[in-house]
Amino acid sequence: MMEEMTRRCRLCQEPMPPSPFMTCPACLADSEKVKTYILKHPHVTPEKIAEETEVPLDKVSNMVKLGVNSK
């Protein structure tokens, strides 16, 4: 009998239920907020993104590093 593997969100590293996404529902919502903001304001700093979207700066920085917001 195989044990069910626990997946972790690639942004916050919290355990998450099975999903077709690589991020948990909370991070998925945050990444959509960030993506929408970046599309409207393409030359903005991570600090400004965090301030305007209310997504923590460490999460925004991780999104940028992982390329979550690239098309």
N, C-alpha and C positions, 0 to 999 in steps of 0.2 A: 504494500500500500504506500503510495507516494504522499508525502506531506505537501500541503499547499504552500507555495512559495509566497512570502510576503513581499509585495512590491513597495518601493519607497518613491515618493514624489521627487522628481529630479531637481526641484527648486528648494523645497523646505526640508526634504529628507524624512518627512513623517511617513509612517506606514499608511498605505491607502488601499481601498478595495480594488478588486480587478476592474480594469477600465481600458478602453482603447487609447486613452491619453497617457502621456508620460508624466502628467502633473495631476495633483489632487484637485478636487472641485474648487477649493478656495484659491489656489495658485492659478488655476485656469482662468477664473474670473479676474484675478489681478493682472494676469498677462494680457487679457483682452483690453482692460482699461489702459494699460501701458501702451499696447500696440496702437490703439485708437489715438492716444495722445501723441505718440511719435509720428503717426501719419499726418496729423494736423500741424505738428511743430517738429519738423525733421532735424533741425540743428539745435537741439536742446541738451543740456547737461543731465546726467543721471540724478543729480541733486534736485534739479528743477522738476524732473519727471516725478520723483518721489514726493516732492512737496505738493504738486498739482493733482496727482492721482491718489494721494494718501496711501501709497504702497511703500512699505519700508525700503530705505535706500539699499540695504544689503540684498533684499530680494530683487530690486531693480538691477543692481550691479550683476547679480547672478544671472538674471534674464539676458542681459547684454552679453555676458561672458559665454553663455550657452547658446546664444543665437536664437532664443525663443521668439524674438520679435521680428526676425527676418523672414521674408517671404520665400 
